Amino acid sequence: MENNKYAIILAAGKSRRMHSNIPKPLLSVNGKSLLCYSLDSFIGIVPISNIILVINRAHKGIFLLFWHKYPEYDGIKTVVGGKERFDSVKNALAALPDDGIVAIHDAARPYVPKKLIRKGYKLAKETNSAIPYHKTYNTVRIKDDDKNILIDRDNVMLIDTPQFFNISLLKQAYEQDYCDKFTDDASVWESKNLPLSFFEGTRLNLKVTYPEDLILISNILENFY
């Protein structure tokens, strides 16, 4: 393990679309919380003390129970998130040194192979950024007022996390004010005219958003963990 590798795991969302009283990262799948799968993917590649978990202030109590249940994660730092994802990442970056590479990952993506993580860190070390994507096999149309436009699906990139960046440059990008066009860290980075490097990930890196996604991710995790 290299000590200049860091990871930010985002678990501060309100999980409205999941319709659950339990924070989505703490939902149990196959006897283990979604968050555990995400953390376990990074542990062994990143020193546990270099992992920062971002949580919702309203969920601090329930996360205390999580730490009690999983003492093996002792050493992971916790940061309280902000109003927007942008604010949550900014809060976490403030807890990191300027030197190194950081991976920013959504806790709601529990299946992230270690091979993908290693590839991301390697590429970001060489080019300052590394963004995983996967292709789509669906027909794709873009709505344009009262019309819609068919586009070549071979040119479509569906962007995933974790996204990897040079910490110093990413901190500079996050010095600006929030904009509603910032849907991920790559869009913040790109707004400062910083070049992005992409690599192909996996379609199995599913983001759990709706209740039915739990069925899909349960099968994925059962077969690969």
N, C-alpha and C positions, 0 to 999 in steps of 0.2 A: 504493500500500500504506500502511496505517496501522500505526505502530509499536506500538500498544496491542493488536494482535491476536496471539494466541499459539496454539500447537497442541501437544498432547501425543499422541504416537503410541505406542500400547501394543503392544509386541512381546515381552513377557516370558513368555508362556505356554509350557507344556511340550509342547503339540501332541500329547497322548496319543492322541486319537481319529483323528489323521491317520496314525498308525503309520509315522512317518518319523524317520530319524536326523537329518535336517536340520530346523532350526527352521522352522515353517510360514511365517513372513513371508519367509524366504529361498528358498522353493521357487520354481522358475522356471516361468513360464507365458508361452508365446509369446516365449521368449527373454529374459525380463525377470523379476526377482523380484517377488513380490507386494508387498513393502515399497516397491519403487520406484514402483509405481503409486500407492500411498497418499501417499507423499511428494510426488510430482509434482502431485497434486491440490491440495495446499496451497501449494506454491511458486508465487510470483507473486501470491498473495493475502496470505500471511503472510511477513514477512522471514525468511530462512533461519536467522538467528541466534535467532529467536523460536520455533523448532521444537525440541521435546524428544522424544527417542526413548528409550523405556523398554525395557531388555533384561534377560534372565535372566543372573544372575551366571555360570551354567554355560556360557553361550554367548558370553562376552566374546572368546574366541579367534577364533571363526568370524566374529564381527562385525568384527574387525580386518581380516579378509580382504575383507569387504564394503566397508569404507571405502576400502581400497586399490583395489578394482575400480571404485568409483564416486566419484572425487574431486570430482565436481560437487556432492556433498552435504556438502562440507567446511564447517564452521560450525554444523552441527546439533549440539546438545548431547546427551550420552548420560547417562542415569541408570539405576542398577541397580534393578530391581523388587523387590518383597517377596513374602511368602508368598501373599497374596491379591491380586486385582485392586485392591481397596480400598487396600492398602498401596502398590502400585505407583503409583497415582494420587497418593496422599498424598506419596510421595517426589518425584514430579515437580512437584507444586504448590509444594513447599518451594523449588524453584529459580526460581520466578516472582515478579515484583513483585506488589503488591496491586492495582494499577490496570490495568484492561483486561478484555478478553473472551478466554476460552480455549475452544478446541474440543478435545474429548477423543475420539479415534478409535481403533478397533481396526485394527491393521495387516492383519488377516485379511479386511478389507472393501476390496478393491483398487479397486472401481468406485464412486467417489463424485464426482459431477459438480461442477465448479467453481460452477455456478449454485446448487446446493444449499448449498455452503459459504458463498457470499456471502449467501444468504438467511438462513442460520443466524446469522451474525455480525450482520446488520442487525436481526433480530428480538431477539436477546439484548441488543443495545445499547439497545433500546427497553424490554424487559420483564425483563431480567436472566437469562433462560434461553430456550433454543430446542431442542426435542427433535424430531427427524425420526421419522416413522412411515410405515408403508404398510399398506394394507388387505389382507384375505385374502378369497379367493373360495372357500375350502373350507368345508364344514360344520364347525362347531366344537362340541365337547362338553367339559365339565369333569367330571373324575372326582370323585365325592363318596362316599367309603367304598365300599360295594358297588353304588352307583348311578352314573349319569352324567347330567348335565344339558345339554340342548340350549340354546345361547344364540344370540342374533341376531348373525350374523357382521358386520352393518353397524355394530355397536357395538364390534367388536374392533380394537384398534390394535396392530400389531406394531412394536415399538420398535427403532430403528436407531442407529447412530452415523454421523457425529460428533454429540456433544451439546455445546451451547454454554452458557457460564455467565459471570456476573460473577465475576471471580477472587476478590475479597475475600470475597464471600458464600459462595463454594464452599469456600474455605479454612476458614471458620468451621464449615461443615457437616462438614468432614473432621476437626475437632478431637475428635469423639466416637470411642468405641471401635467396632471392627468388629462387625457383625451379619450373620448368614448370609442375612438378607433383602435385603442390599445387592447386587443383581445388576447394577446399573449406577450411573452417577453421578446420574441422575435420582432413583433411590430414596434415595440418601444425602441429596440436596438436599431432597427432599420430607419426609424424616423430621424436619427442622427447621422444618416448616410453611412452607417457602418455596414460593411458587406456581410452577407449571410452565406454560410456553407450548409448544404443539405446532404443527408444520407438516408437511404431507404431503411425503414424499420420493419414493423410487422403489423398486419391487420388485427392480430390478436391483442394488441395493446389497446383494449377497449376502455373507454371512459364510461364508468357507471353513472348514469344520469337518471334513468327512469326505473320503476320497479321491475319491469320485464328484463332489464339489463342484468339483473342478479341471476336470472336463469342462465343466460349466456356465459357470464363470467364464472359461474360455478362450474360449468362444464370445462371451460378453458383451464381453470386452476386445478381441477381434479386430474386433468390429463398431463399437466406440466409441472406440478409441484408434488 
